[in-house]
Amino acid sequence: MKVLKRRCVAAAAAGTLAAGLLMGCSTPEVNHDEVVAVIGDAEVSYGVANFYSRMMQSRYENYYTTLTGETPAEFWMQQWGEESYENYVKSGLMEDLENFYILSQHADEYGVTVTEEEEKAIAKAAADFEEGNALEAKEVVSGYKKYIEEYLRLATIEEKMDVSMREGVDEEVSDEEAAKKIMKYVYFEYAKEGEDGQSETMSDDEKKALKKKAEKFAKELQDSEEKDIDAAAEKEGLEVETASFNSEMTAPYVDVVKAADKLKENEVTDAIDSEGGLYVAKVTSLFDREATDQEKERIVKERKDEQYDSLLKKWREDTEMSVNAEVWQKIGFAYQGIAIPKAEDEDAKDDKKASSDEKKDDADDAGNEDQEKDVLDSEEDAADEE
């Protein structure tokens, strides 16, 4: 399970929690002005840190507890490495807060400011929150005007800096650099349906039989005149998948890519063994315009991401930061759930759609050797507008 990408869209943030319903144990009295961290020349109040953390907590709980059926306490207390998932997520949220303040401290270098119109929208969002929530709810999430407004200003600046810091990279990418080929392939999986209806791994003898079947399929396809992989697969009751690729990719499987990259158009690979099954692939195009153009977009985005990341990394290295662990520890998720009505939670829909896109990207990077279909690995990095 990966951590959700933290969202930084200004006026929507307070509005989302304004619809909130709080549940769980009562929160002990806290000093919302207490300093939870010092970042450069800025002191971060408990109020700002708590409001941001509670906003993100609501997104996690609405998404994951619906997905897994766990209670908020069960979800947050599950082990993640040597710590709880709550602490794992909180470490990411503190890094977000550090980045918010660091970016605001460099905003002048890019001419980034909060406009008068944006200030009005921020003030309205904060006022709407205060009006829409009872005192108890505001105490739990530090939902008071000055904390909400400070967070929303930081989020507005972060959003603008994200754009500005990515500008100026070379956006020219040649066809040669981005060239993508296309293959069609059939996958012979080392799995069968067991007596209980569940998938189970084949025996060694069954794997040998399947390997002979795949080799026969490849040989007949190679020897045929038209090399029609679709017709051949249909005859055998197999599915044909299509993938774009270049020599640097590992999906659908690294050895398949290596073999296909050596072929001419309309040529077919041998049966290629992997841990989870066998592949037979046919190269259908040595240059695909659409896939190549998509690769150009990916390369440009990668360049922009690298520029942004390198700038932020340098600024983080140059900034003195400290966290008051005792104060930060007061913000706990396990026994103070934050819920928002499902009808209002459009962000959860965005998360699911974006995580599906992320799954596709991850498959290209990781190779997806055995066509792994674990749903939990696809959920996350939920995509909101940054």
C-alpha positions as CSV (number, residue, x, y, z in Angstrom):
1,M,0.0,0.0,0.0
2,K,1.4,3.3,-1.0
3,V,0.8,6.7,0.6
4,L,-1.8,9.0,-1.0
5,K,-0.4,11.9,-2.8
6,R,-1.0,14.9,-0.7
7,R,-3.4,17.4,-2.2
8,C,-2.7,21.1,-2.3
9,V,-5.7,22.8,-3.9
10,A,-6.5,25.9,-2.0
11,A,-10.2,26.9,-1.7
12,A,-11.5,23.4,-2.0
13,A,-9.6,22.2,1.1
14,A,-11.6,23.8,3.8
15,G,-14.8,23.3,2.0
16,T,-14.2,19.5,1.9
17,L,-13.8,19.3,5.7
18,A,-16.6,21.8,6.3
19,A,-19.1,19.1,5.3
20,G,-17.4,16.8,7.9
21,L,-18.9,14.7,10.6
22,L,-16.5,14.0,13.5
23,M,-16.6,10.8,15.3
24,G,-14.6,9.0,18.0
25,C,-13.2,9.9,21.4
26,S,-13.1,13.4,22.6
27,T,-9.9,15.3,22.1
28,P,-8.0,16.6,25.1
29,E,-7.5,20.4,25.4
30,V,-4.6,21.7,23.3
31,N,-2.9,24.9,22.7
32,H,-3.5,25.5,19.0
33,D,-0.7,28.2,18.9
34,E,1.9,25.8,20.3
35,V,4.9,25.4,18.0
36,V,5.1,22.0,16.4
37,A,8.0,22.7,14.1
38,V,10.5,25.4,13.0
39,I,11.2,25.6,9.3
40,G,13.7,28.2,8.3
41,D,12.5,31.4,9.8
42,A,8.9,30.2,10.2
43,E,7.2,28.7,13.2
44,V,4.6,26.1,12.4
45,S,1.7,26.2,14.8
46,Y,-0.1,23.1,16.1
47,G,-3.3,24.6,14.6
48,V,-1.9,24.7,11.0
49,A,-0.3,21.2,11.3
50,N,-3.5,19.8,12.8
51,F,-5.9,21.3,10.3
52,Y,-3.8,19.9,7.4
53,S,-3.4,16.5,9.0
54,R,-7.1,16.2,9.8
55,M,-8.0,17.1,6.2
56,M,-5.7,14.4,4.9
57,Q,-6.9,12.0,7.6
58,S,-10.5,12.4,6.3
59,R,-9.3,11.5,2.7
60,Y,-7.5,8.4,3.9
61,E,-10.4,7.2,6.0
62,N,-13.1,7.8,3.4
63,Y,-11.0,6.0,0.7
64,Y,-9.4,3.1,2.6
65,T,-12.0,2.1,5.1
66,T,-14.5,1.9,2.3
67,L,-12.1,-0.2,0.3
68,T,-11.0,-2.6,3.0
69,G,-13.9,-2.6,5.4
70,E,-11.6,-1.8,8.4
71,T,-12.5,0.6,11.1
72,P,-10.4,3.8,11.3
73,A,-8.6,2.5,14.3
74,E,-7.8,-0.9,12.7
75,F,-6.6,0.9,9.6
76,W,-4.3,3.4,11.4
77,M,-2.9,0.8,13.8
78,Q,-1.9,-1.8,11.2
79,Q,1.9,-2.4,11.1
80,W,3.9,-0.8,8.3
81,G,7.4,-2.0,8.6
82,E,8.5,-1.3,12.1
83,E,5.9,1.3,12.8
84,S,2.2,1.9,12.6
85,Y,0.6,3.1,9.4
86,E,-0.5,6.2,11.3
87,N,3.2,7.1,12.0
88,Y,4.2,6.3,8.5
89,V,1.6,8.6,7.1
90,K,2.3,11.3,9.6
91,S,6.0,11.4,8.6
92,G,4.9,12.1,5.0
93,L,2.5,14.8,6.2
94,M,5.3,16.6,8.2
95,E,7.4,16.5,5.1
96,D,4.6,18.1,3.2
97,L,4.3,20.9,5.8
98,E,8.1,21.4,5.6
99,N,7.8,21.8,1.9
100,F,4.9,24.2,2.1
101,Y,6.9,26.6,4.2
102,I,10.1,26.1,2.2
103,L,8.4,26.9,-1.0
104,S,6.7,30.0,0.5
105,Q,10.1,31.2,1.6
106,H,11.3,31.0,-2.1
107,A,8.2,32.4,-3.7
108,D,9.6,35.8,-4.2
109,E,12.3,34.3,-6.5
110,Y,9.5,33.3,-8.9
111,G,7.2,36.3,-8.4
112,V,4.6,34.1,-6.8
113,T,2.1,35.8,-4.5
114,V,-1.4,35.4,-3.3
115,T,-3.7,37.7,-5.2
116,E,-6.4,39.9,-3.6
117,E,-9.1,37.7,-5.3
118,E,-7.5,34.6,-3.8
119,E,-7.3,36.2,-0.4
120,K,-11.0,36.8,-0.6
121,A,-11.7,33.2,-1.6
122,I,-9.5,32.0,1.3
123,A,-11.3,34.2,3.8
124,K,-14.6,32.9,2.6
125,A,-13.5,29.3,2.8
126,A,-12.4,29.9,6.4
127,A,-15.5,31.7,7.4
128,D,-17.7,29.0,5.8
129,F,-15.9,26.4,7.9
130,E,-16.3,28.2,11.1
131,E,-20.0,28.8,10.4
132,G,-20.6,25.2,9.3
133,N,-19.0,23.4,12.3
134,A,-19.7,23.3,16.0
135,L,-17.1,24.2,18.6
136,E,-16.3,20.6,19.4
137,A,-15.5,19.9,15.7
138,K,-13.4,23.0,15.4
139,E,-11.4,22.0,18.4
140,V,-10.6,18.6,17.0
141,V,-9.4,19.9,13.7
142,S,-8.1,23.3,14.7
143,G,-10.8,24.7,12.5
144,Y,-10.3,28.4,13.3
145,K,-10.0,31.2,10.8
146,K,-6.3,32.0,11.3
147,Y,-5.1,28.4,10.9
148,I,-7.3,27.6,8.0
149,E,-6.2,30.8,6.2
150,E,-2.5,30.2,6.8
151,Y,-2.8,26.7,5.4
152,L,-4.8,27.8,2.4
153,R,-2.2,30.6,1.6
154,L,0.6,28.0,1.8
155,A,-1.4,25.6,-0.4
156,T,-2.1,28.4,-2.9
157,I,1.6,29.3,-3.1
158,E,2.6,25.6,-3.4
159,E,0.3,25.2,-6.3
160,K,1.7,28.2,-8.1
161,M,5.3,27.2,-7.3
162,D,4.7,23.8,-8.7
163,V,4.0,25.3,-12.0
164,S,6.7,27.9,-12.0
165,M,9.5,25.6,-10.8
166,R,8.8,23.2,-13.7
167,E,9.1,25.9,-16.4
168,G,12.1,26.4,-18.7
169,V,13.0,22.8,-19.4
170,D,13.8,21.7,-22.9
171,E,10.6,20.4,-24.3
172,E,12.0,19.3,-27.6
173,V,12.1,15.5,-28.0
174,S,13.1,13.8,-31.2
175,D,11.2,10.9,-32.7
176,E,14.4,8.8,-32.3
177,E,14.6,9.5,-28.6
178,A,10.9,8.7,-28.0
179,A,10.3,6.0,-30.6
180,K,7.9,3.3,-29.5
181,K,7.2,0.0,-31.2
182,I,4.0,-2.1,-30.8
183,M,3.7,-5.8,-30.0
184,K,0.8,-8.2,-29.6
185,Y,1.3,-11.0,-27.2
186,V,-0.3,-14.1,-25.7
187,Y,0.3,-15.1,-22.1
188,F,0.2,-18.8,-21.0
189,E,-0.2,-18.6,-17.3
190,Y,1.2,-21.3,-14.9
191,A,-2.2,-21.3,-13.1
192,K,-5.4,-23.3,-13.2
193,E,-8.7,-23.3,-11.4
194,G,-8.8,-25.5,-8.3
195,E,-11.6,-27.6,-7.0
196,D,-12.7,-24.7,-4.8
197,G,-12.9,-22.4,-7.8
198,Q,-9.8,-20.5,-6.8
199,S,-6.7,-20.1,-8.9
200,E,-3.8,-22.3,-8.0
201,T,-0.3,-23.0,-9.4
202,M,0.1,-25.8,-11.8
203,S,2.1,-28.9,-11.0
204,D,5.5,-29.4,-12.7
205,D,4.1,-31.8,-15.1
206,E,1.3,-29.4,-16.0
207,K,3.8,-26.6,-16.5
208,K,5.8,-28.8,-18.9
209,A,2.7,-29.6,-20.9
210,L,1.8,-25.9,-21.0
211,K,5.3,-25.1,-22.2
212,K,5.0,-27.5,-25.1
213,K,1.7,-25.9,-26.0
214,A,3.2,-22.4,-26.0
215,E,6.2,-23.6,-28.0
216,K,3.9,-25.2,-30.6
217,F,1.8,-22.0,-30.7
218,A,5.0,-19.9,-31.4
219,K,6.4,-22.3,-34.0
220,E,3.1,-22.5,-36.0
221,L,2.7,-18.8,-35.9
222,Q,6.3,-18.2,-37.0
223,D,5.9,-20.7,-39.9
224,S,2.5,-19.3,-41.0
225,E,2.3,-16.9,-44.0
226,E,0.2,-14.1,-42.4
227,K,1.3,-14.7,-38.8
228,D,-2.2,-13.8,-37.6
229,I,-1.8,-13.9,-33.8
230,D,-5.4,-12.9,-33.2
231,A,-6.8,-15.8,-35.2
232,A,-4.3,-18.2,-33.7
233,A,-5.2,-17.1,-30.2
234,E,-8.9,-17.3,-30.9
235,K,-8.5,-20.9,-32.1
236,E,-6.8,-21.8,-28.8
237,G,-9.2,-19.9,-26.7
238,L,-6.4,-17.4,-25.6
239,E,-6.5,-13.7,-25.1
240,V,-4.3,-11.3,-27.1
241,E,-2.8,-8.2,-25.4
242,T,-1.2,-5.2,-27.0
243,A,1.7,-3.2,-25.6
244,S,3.9,-0.3,-26.8
245,F,7.6,-0.7,-26.0
246,N,11.2,0.3,-26.5
247,S,14.5,-1.2,-25.5
248,E,14.4,0.4,-22.1
249,M,11.1,-1.0,-21.0
250,T,10.4,-4.1,-18.9
251,A,6.7,-4.6,-19.5
252,P,5.0,-6.9,-20.2
253,Y,8.2,-8.9,-19.2
254,V,11.8,-7.9,-19.6
255,D,12.9,-10.9,-21.7
256,V,9.9,-10.5,-24.0
257,V,10.9,-6.9,-24.7
258,K,14.5,-7.9,-25.3
259,A,13.4,-10.6,-27.8
260,A,10.8,-8.4,-29.6
261,D,13.2,-5.5,-29.9
262,K,15.5,-7.6,-32.1
263,L,12.7,-8.5,-34.5
264,K,11.5,-6.9,-37.7
265,E,7.8,-6.0,-38.2
266,N,5.5,-9.0,-38.4
267,E,8.1,-11.3,-36.9
268,V,7.3,-13.6,-33.9
269,T,9.3,-14.4,-30.8
270,D,9.8,-17.9,-29.4
271,A,7.9,-19.0,-26.3
272,I,9.6,-17.0,-23.5
273,D,9.5,-18.4,-20.0
274,S,8.9,-16.4,-16.9
275,E,8.2,-17.3,-13.3
276,G,4.5,-17.0,-13.8
277,G,4.0,-18.2,-17.3
278,L,5.1,-18.1,-20.9
279,Y,4.8,-15.3,-23.5
280,V,4.6,-15.4,-27.3
281,A,4.8,-12.0,-29.0
282,K,4.5,-10.6,-32.5
283,V,5.9,-7.2,-33.5
284,T,3.2,-5.3,-35.3
285,S,4.8,-1.9,-35.8
286,L,8.4,-0.6,-35.6
287,F,7.2,2.9,-35.1
288,D,3.9,3.9,-33.6
289,R,3.0,7.6,-33.9
290,E,0.5,7.8,-31.1
291,A,2.7,5.8,-28.6
292,T,5.7,7.8,-29.6
293,D,3.9,11.1,-29.0
294,Q,2.8,9.9,-25.6
295,E,6.4,8.9,-24.8
296,K,7.5,12.5,-25.8
297,E,5.0,13.9,-23.3
298,R,6.3,11.5,-20.6
299,I,9.9,12.5,-21.3
300,V,9.0,16.2,-21.0
301,K,7.1,15.6,-17.8
302,E,10.0,13.6,-16.4
303,R,12.4,16.5,-17.2
304,K,10.0,19.0,-15.4
305,D,9.7,16.6,-12.4
306,E,13.5,16.3,-12.2
307,Q,14.0,20.1,-12.2
308,Y,11.3,20.6,-9.5
309,D,12.7,17.8,-7.4
310,S,16.3,19.0,-7.6
311,L,15.3,22.6,-6.7
312,L,13.3,21.4,-3.7
313,K,16.0,19.0,-2.6
314,K,18.6,21.8,-2.6
315,W,16.3,24.2,-0.7
316,R,15.6,21.5,1.9
317,E,19.3,20.9,2.4
318,D,19.9,24.6,2.9
319,T,17.0,25.0,5.4
320,E,17.3,24.5,9.1
321,M,14.4,22.5,10.4
322,S,13.3,21.0,13.7
323,V,10.2,19.2,14.9
324,N,8.8,19.3,18.4
325,A,8.0,15.6,18.7
326,E,6.0,16.0,21.9
327,V,3.6,18.4,20.3
328,W,3.4,16.5,17.0
329,Q,2.6,13.4,18.9
330,K,-0.6,15.0,20.1
331,I,-2.1,14.7,16.7
332,G,-3.4,11.1,16.6
333,F,-5.6,9.4,14.0
334,A,-6.5,6.0,15.4
335,Y,-9.1,7.1,18.0
336,Q,-10.4,10.3,16.4
337,G,-12.0,9.5,13.0
338,I,-12.9,12.2,10.5
339,A,-15.8,11.3,8.2
340,I,-17.4,13.3,5.4
341,P,-20.6,12.3,3.7
342,K,-20.1,10.0,0.7
343,A,-22.2,12.2,-1.6
344,E,-19.8,15.1,-1.0
345,D,-16.6,13.1,-1.3
346,E,-15.7,13.7,-5.0
347,D,-12.1,13.4,-4.1
348,A,-12.5,9.6,-3.5
349,K,-13.7,9.2,-7.0
350,D,-10.7,11.2,-8.3
351,D,-8.4,8.9,-6.2
352,K,-9.8,5.7,-7.7
353,K,-9.5,7.0,-11.3
354,A,-6.0,8.3,-10.7
355,S,-4.8,5.2,-9.0
356,S,-5.9,3.2,-12.0
357,D,-3.7,5.4,-14.2
358,E,-0.9,5.0,-11.7
359,K,-1.2,1.2,-11.8
360,K,-0.6,1.3,-15.6
361,D,2.5,3.5,-15.1
362,D,3.8,1.2,-12.4
363,A,3.3,-1.8,-14.6
364,D,5.5,-0.3,-17.3
365,D,8.2,0.5,-14.7
366,A,8.2,-2.7,-12.7
367,G,7.8,-5.2,-15.5
368,N,4.8,-6.9,-14.0
369,E,6.5,-10.3,-14.6
370,D,3.6,-12.5,-13.6
371,Q,0.8,-10.1,-14.6
372,E,0.2,-9.4,-11.0
373,K,-3.3,-8.3,-10.3
374,D,-3.2,-7.4,-6.6
375,V,-5.8,-4.6,-6.2
376,L,-4.2,-3.0,-3.2
377,D,-1.0,-2.3,-5.1
378,S,-3.1,-0.3,-7.6
379,E,-4.9,1.9,-5.1
380,E,-3.2,5.1,-4.3
381,D,-1.0,7.7,-5.3
382,A,-4.3,9.1,-5.8
383,A,-4.3,11.8,-8.1
384,D,-5.6,15.1,-7.3
385,E,-4.7,18.2,-9.1
386,E,-1.5,19.5,-7.7
